Amino acid sequence: MKPFIRTWIVGQRVQGRVTEQLSTGELIISFEGDLLRVSNESGRQFAVGETVDLQVATQDPLTFKLAARLRARSQRPGHFDVSV
């Protein structure tokens, strides 16, 4: 994992851009040019090029949840599992 990603702490908000949506439903998200494959368990659809605001839920393994403003729109607590 990239060094700057290792510095993320639980509760920290991070922003990424969806670069690809895989047929499995997983997303490829770019964080400052570094790509992570994430499993989208939020029930919300994301478009390529869309900015995603996430909050670090756990560090090991690295998981995210949707930031509050997106949760209000989707009305489901979002959860993202990360595959590196």
C-alpha distances in whole Angstrom, upper triangle without the diagonal:
4,6,9,7,7,11,12,14,16,19,17,18,16,17,16,18,18,18,19,21,21,24,22,22,18,17,15,14,13,12,13,13,9,10,9,12,14,17,19,22,24,26,26,26,24,25,23,23,23,21,20,20,18,18,15,17,15,12,12,11,10,13,15,19,21,22,26,28,26,27,31,31,30,31,29,26,23,20,17,15,11,10,7
4,6,5,7,9,11,14,17,19,17,17,15,16,15,17,18,18,20,22,22,26,24,24,20,18,15,14,12,10,11,11,7,10,10,13,15,19,21,24,25,28,27,27,24,25,23,22,22,20,19,19,18,18,15,18,16,13,14,14,12,15,16,20,21,22,26,27,26,27,31,31,30,32,30,27,24,22,18,17,13,13,10
4,5,5,7,9,13,16,18,16,17,15,16,16,19,21,21,23,25,26,29,28,27,23,21,19,17,15,12,12,13,10,13,13,17,18,22,24,26,27,30,29,29,27,27,25,24,24,22,21,20,18,18,16,18,16,13,14,15,13,16,18,21,23,23,26,28,27,29,32,32,32,33,31,28,26,23,20,19,16,16,13
4,5,5,7,11,14,16,13,14,11,13,13,16,19,19,22,24,25,29,27,26,22,20,18,15,13,10,10,11,10,12,13,16,17,21,22,25,25,28,27,27,24,25,24,22,22,19,18,17,16,15,13,16,16,13,15,16,13,15,16,19,20,20,23,24,24,26,29,29,29,31,29,26,23,21,19,18,15,16,14
4,5,6,9,12,14,11,12,10,12,12,15,17,18,20,21,22,26,24,23,19,17,15,13,11,9,10,11,9,11,10,13,14,17,19,21,22,25,24,24,22,23,22,21,20,18,16,15,13,13,10,13,12,10,12,12,9,12,12,16,17,17,21,23,22,23,26,27,26,28,26,23,20,18,15,15,12,13,11
4,6,8,11,14,12,14,13,15,15,19,20,21,23,24,25,28,26,25,22,20,18,16,15,12,14,15,12,14,13,16,16,19,21,23,24,27,27,27,25,27,25,24,24,21,19,18,15,14,11,13,11,8,10,11,9,12,14,17,19,19,23,25,24,25,28,29,29,30,27,24,22,19,17,16,13,14,12
4,6,10,12,10,12,11,14,16,19,21,23,25,26,27,31,29,27,24,22,20,18,16,13,14,16,14,16,15,18,18,21,23,24,25,28,27,28,26,28,26,25,24,21,19,17,15,13,11,14,12,9,12,14,11,14,14,17,19,19,22,24,24,25,28,29,29,30,28,25,22,20,18,18,16,17,16
4,7,9,7,9,8,12,13,17,19,21,23,24,25,29,27,25,22,20,18,16,15,12,13,16,14,15,14,17,16,19,20,21,21,25,24,25,23,25,24,23,22,18,16,14,12,10,7,10,10,8,11,12,9,11,11,14,15,15,18,20,20,21,24,25,25,26,24,21,19,17,15,15,14,16,15
4,6,6,9,10,14,16,20,22,24,25,26,27,30,28,26,23,22,21,18,18,15,17,19,17,18,17,19,18,20,20,21,21,25,25,26,25,27,26,25,24,20,18,15,12,9,7,9,8,7,10,12,10,11,11,13,15,15,17,20,20,20,23,25,25,25,23,20,18,16,16,16,15,18,17
4,6,9,11,14,17,20,22,24,26,26,27,29,27,25,22,21,21,19,19,17,19,21,19,20,17,19,17,18,19,19,19,22,22,24,23,26,26,26,23,20,17,14,11,8,5,5,6,7,10,11,9,9,9,11,13,13,15,18,18,18,21,23,22,22,20,17,16,14,14,14,14,17,18
4,6,10,13,16,19,21,24,25,26,27,30,28,25,23,21,22,19,19,17,19,22,20,21,19,20,18,19,19,19,18,21,21,23,22,25,25,24,22,19,16,12,9,6,5,6,8,10,14,14,12,11,9,9,11,10,12,15,16,15,18,20,20,20,18,15,14,13,14,15,16,19,20
4,6,10,13,17,19,22,24,24,26,29,27,25,22,20,20,17,17,14,15,19,17,18,17,19,17,19,19,19,19,22,21,23,21,23,24,22,20,16,14,11,8,5,5,8,10,11,14,15,12,12,10,11,11,10,12,15,15,16,19,21,21,21,20,17,15,15,14,16,16,19,19
4,7,10,14,16,19,21,22,24,27,26,23,20,18,18,15,15,12,14,17,16,17,16,18,16,18,17,18,17,20,19,20,18,20,20,19,16,13,10,7,6,4,6,10,12,13,16,17,13,12,9,9,9,7,10,12,12,14,16,18,18,19,18,15,14,14,13,15,15,19,19
4,7,10,13,16,18,19,22,25,24,21,18,16,15,11,11,8,10,13,13,13,13,15,14,16,16,18,17,20,18,19,16,18,18,16,14,10,8,6,5,6,7,11,13,13,16,16,13,12,9,10,10,9,12,13,13,15,18,18,18,20,19,17,14,14,13,14,14,17,17
4,7,10,13,16,17,20,23,22,20,17,14,13,9,9,7,9,11,12,12,12,14,14,16,15,18,16,19,17,17,14,15,14,12,10,7,6,5,6,9,10,14,16,16,19,19,15,14,11,12,10,9,13,13,12,15,17,17,17,20,19,17,15,15,13,15,14,17,17
4,7,9,12,14,16,20,20,17,14,11,10,6,5,5,7,9,9,9,10,12,11,14,14,17,16,18,16,15,12,12,11,10,8,6,5,7,8,11,12,15,17,17,19,18,15,14,12,13,11,12,15,15,13,16,19,18,18,21,20,18,15,15,13,14,13,15,15
4,6,9,11,14,18,18,16,14,10,8,5,5,7,9,9,10,9,10,12,12,15,14,17,16,18,15,13,10,9,8,6,6,4,6,9,11,14,16,18,20,20,22,21,17,16,14,15,13,14,17,16,14,17,20,18,18,21,20,20,16,16,14,16,15,16,16
4,6,8,11,14,15,12,10,7,6,4,6,9,12,11,12,9,10,10,10,12,11,15,15,16,13,11,7,7,5,5,5,6,7,11,12,16,17,19,21,21,22,21,18,16,14,15,14,15,18,17,15,17,20,18,17,20,20,19,16,15,13,15,14,15,15
4,7,10,14,15,13,11,8,6,6,6,10,12,10,11,9,10,10,11,14,14,18,18,18,16,13,10,9,5,6,8,10,11,14,15,19,20,22,23,23,24,22,19,18,17,18,17,19,22,21,18,21,23,22,21,24,23,23,19,18,16,17,15,15,15
4,6,10,11,10,9,6,5,7,9,13,15,13,13,10,11,9,11,12,12,16,17,17,15,12,10,8,6,8,10,12,13,16,17,20,21,23,24,24,24,22,20,19,18,19,18,20,23,22,19,21,24,22,20,24,22,22,19,18,15,16,15,14,15
4,7,8,7,6,5,6,9,12,15,18,16,16,13,12,9,10,10,10,13,14,14,12,10,8,8,7,10,11,13,13,17,17,20,21,22,23,24,24,22,20,18,17,18,17,20,22,22,18,20,23,20,18,22,20,20,17,16,14,15,14,14,16
4,5,5,5,6,8,11,14,17,20,18,17,13,12,9,10,10,11,14,15,15,14,12,11,11,11,14,15,17,16,19,19,22,22,23,24,24,24,21,20,18,18,19,19,22,25,25,21,22,25,23,21,24,22,22,18,17,14,15,14,13,15
4,5,7,9,11,15,18,21,24,22,21,17,16,12,13,11,12,14,16,15,15,13,13,13,13,17,17,20,19,22,22,25,25,25,26,26,26,23,22,21,21,21,21,25,27,27,23,24,26,24,21,24,22,23,20,19,16,16,16,15,18
4,5,9,11,15,18,21,24,22,21,17,15,11,11,9,10,12,14,13,14,13,14,15,15,18,18,20,19,22,21,23,23,23,23,24,23,20,20,18,19,19,20,23,26,26,22,22,25,24,21,23,20,21,18,16,14,13,14,13,16
4,7,10,13,16,19,22,21,20,16,14,10,9,7,7,9,11,10,11,9,10,12,13,16,15,17,16,18,18,20,20,20,21,23,22,20,18,16,16,16,16,20,22,22,19,19,22,20,17,19,17,17,14,13,11,12,13,13,16
4,7,10,13,16,19,18,16,13,10,7,6,5,6,9,11,12,12,11,10,12,12,15,14,16,14,16,15,18,18,18,19,19,19,17,15,14,14,15,15,18,21,22,18,19,22,20,18,20,18,17,14,12,9,9,9,10,12
4,6,10,12,16,15,13,10,8,6,5,6,7,11,12,13,12,10,8,10,9,11,11,12,11,14,13,16,16,18,19,19,20,17,15,13,13,14,14,17,20,20,16,18,21,19,17,20,18,18,14,13,10,10,10,10,12
4,7,10,13,11,10,6,6,5,6,9,10,14,15,16,15,13,11,11,9,11,11,12,11,14,14,17,17,18,19,19,19,17,15,14,14,16,15,18,21,21,18,20,23,22,20,23,21,20,16,15,12,12,10,10,10
4,6,10,9,8,6,5,6,7,10,11,14,15,17,15,13,11,11,9,9,10,9,8,11,11,14,14,16,17,17,19,17,14,13,12,14,13,15,19,19,16,18,21,20,19,22,20,19,15,14,11,12,10,11,11
4,6,5,5,4,6,9,10,14,14,18,18,20,18,17,13,13,11,10,11,9,10,12,12,15,15,18,19,18,20,18,15,15,14,16,16,17,20,20,18,20,23,22,22,25,23,22,18,17,14,15,12,13,12
4,5,5,6,8,11,12,15,16,19,19,21,20,19,16,16,14,12,12,10,10,11,11,13,13,16,17,16,18,17,14,14,13,15,15,15,19,19,18,20,23,23,22,25,24,22,18,17,14,15,13,14,13
4,6,8,11,14,16,19,20,23,23,25,23,22,18,18,16,13,14,12,12,13,14,16,16,19,20,18,21,20,17,18,16,19,18,18,21,21,20,23,26,25,25,28,27,25,22,21,18,19,16,17,15
4,6,10,13,15,19,20,23,23,25,23,22,18,18,15,13,14,13,14,16,16,18,18,21,22,20,22,21,18,19,18,20,20,20,24,24,22,25,28,27,27,29,28,27,23,22,19,19,16,16,14
4,7,10,13,16,18,21,22,24,23,22,19,18,16,15,16,14,14,16,15,17,16,19,19,17,18,17,15,16,16,19,19,20,24,24,22,25,28,27,26,29,27,25,22,20,17,16,13,13,11
4,7,10,13,15,18,19,21,20,19,16,16,13,13,14,14,13,15,15,17,16,18,18,17,18,16,14,14,15,17,18,19,23,23,21,23,26,25,24,27,25,23,20,18,14,14,11,10,9
4,6,10,12,15,17,19,18,17,15,16,14,15,15,14,13,14,13,15,14,15,15,14,15,13,10,11,12,15,16,18,21,22,20,21,25,24,22,25,23,21,17,15,11,10,7,7,6
4,7,10,13,15,17,16,15,14,15,13,15,15,15,13,15,14,16,15,16,16,15,15,13,11,11,12,14,15,18,22,22,20,21,24,23,21,24,21,20,16,14,10,9,6,5,6
4,6,9,11,13,13,13,12,14,14,15,15,14,12,13,12,13,13,13,14,14,14,12,10,9,9,11,12,15,19,20,17,17,21,20,18,20,18,16,12,10,6,5,4,6,8
4,6,9,11,12,12,12,15,15,17,16,16,13,15,13,15,14,14,15,16,16,13,11,9,10,11,12,16,19,20,17,17,20,19,17,18,16,14,11,8,5,5,6,8,11
4,6,7,8,9,9,12,14,16,14,14,11,13,12,14,14,14,15,17,18,15,13,11,10,10,10,14,16,17,14,13,17,16,13,15,12,12,8,7,5,7,9,11,14
4,6,8,10,12,15,17,19,17,17,14,15,13,14,15,13,15,18,18,16,14,11,10,9,10,14,16,17,14,13,16,15,12,13,10,9,7,5,6,8,11,13,17
4,5,8,10,14,16,18,15,15,12,13,12,13,15,14,16,19,20,18,16,12,10,8,8,11,13,14,10,9,12,12,8,10,7,7,4,5,7,10,13,16,19
4,7,10,13,16,18,16,17,14,15,15,17,18,17,20,22,23,21,19,16,14,12,11,14,15,15,12,11,13,12,8,10,7,9,7,9,10,13,16,18,21
4,7,10,13,15,12,13,11,13,13,16,18,18,21,23,24,22,20,17,14,12,10,13,14,13,9,9,12,9,6,9,8,10,8,10,11,14,16,19,22
4,7,10,12,10,12,11,14,15,18,20,20,23,24,26,23,21,18,16,14,12,15,16,15,12,12,14,12,9,13,12,14,11,13,12,15,17,19,21
4,7,9,7,9,8,12,13,16,19,20,22,23,25,23,20,17,15,14,12,14,16,15,11,13,15,13,11,15,14,15,12,13,12,15,16,18,20
4,6,5,9,10,14,15,19,21,23,25,26,27,25,23,20,18,18,15,17,19,17,14,16,18,15,14,18,18,19,16,17,16,18,18,19,21
4,6,9,11,14,16,20,21,23,25,26,27,25,22,21,19,19,17,19,21,19,16,19,21,18,18,21,21,21,18,19,17,18,18,19,19
4,7,9,13,15,19,21,23,25,26,27,26,23,21,19,19,17,18,20,18,16,19,21,18,18,22,22,22,19,20,18,20,19,20,20
4,6,10,13,16,19,21,23,24,26,25,21,19,17,16,14,14,17,15,12,15,17,15,15,19,19,19,16,17,16,18,18,20,21
4,7,10,13,16,18,21,22,24,23,19,17,15,14,12,12,14,12,11,14,16,14,15,18,18,18,15,16,15,17,17,19,20
4,6,10,13,15,17,18,21,20,16,14,11,10,8,8,11,10,8,11,14,13,13,16,15,14,11,12,11,14,14,17,18
4,7,10,13,16,17,20,19,15,13,10,9,6,5,9,8,8,10,13,13,13,15,15,13,11,12,11,14,15,18,19
4,7,9,12,13,16,15,12,10,6,6,5,5,9,10,9,10,13,14,14,15,14,12,9,9,9,12,12,15,17
4,6,9,11,14,14,11,9,5,5,6,5,9,11,11,11,14,16,16,16,15,12,10,10,10,12,13,16,17
4,6,7,11,11,7,6,5,7,9,9,12,15,14,14,18,19,18,19,17,14,12,10,9,10,11,14,15
4,7,10,9,7,5,5,6,9,10,13,16,15,14,18,20,18,18,16,12,11,9,9,10,11,14,16
4,6,6,5,5,7,9,13,14,17,20,19,18,21,23,22,22,19,15,14,11,10,10,10,13,14
4,5,4,7,9,12,15,16,19,22,21,21,24,26,24,25,22,19,17,14,12,11,10,12,13
3,5,8,11,14,18,19,22,25,24,23,27,28,26,27,24,20,18,15,13,11,10,11,12
4,6,10,13,17,19,22,24,23,22,26,27,25,25,22,19,17,13,11,8,8,9,10
4,7,11,14,15,19,21,20,19,23,24,22,23,20,17,15,11,9,7,6,8,9
4,7,10,13,16,18,17,16,20,21,19,19,16,13,11,7,6,5,6,9,11
4,7,9,12,14,13,13,16,17,16,17,14,11,8,6,5,7,8,12,13
4,6,9,11,10,9,13,14,12,13,10,7,5,4,6,9,11,15,17
4,6,8,6,6,10,11,10,11,9,7,5,6,8,11,13,17,19
4,6,6,6,9,11,11,12,11,9,8,10,11,15,16,20,21
4,5,5,6,9,10,10,10,9,9,12,14,17,19,23,25
4,6,5,7,9,10,11,11,11,14,16,19,21,24,26
4,5,5,6,8,9,9,9,12,13,17,19,22,24
4,5,5,5,6,6,7,10,13,16,19,22,25
4,6,5,8,9,10,14,16,20,22,26,28
4,6,8,10,11,14,17,20,23,26,28
4,5,8,8,12,14,18,20,23,26
4,7,9,12,15,19,22,25,28
4,6,9,12,16,19,22,25
4,7,10,13,17,20,23
4,7,10,13,17,20
4,7,10,13,16
4,6,10,13
4,7,10
4,6
4
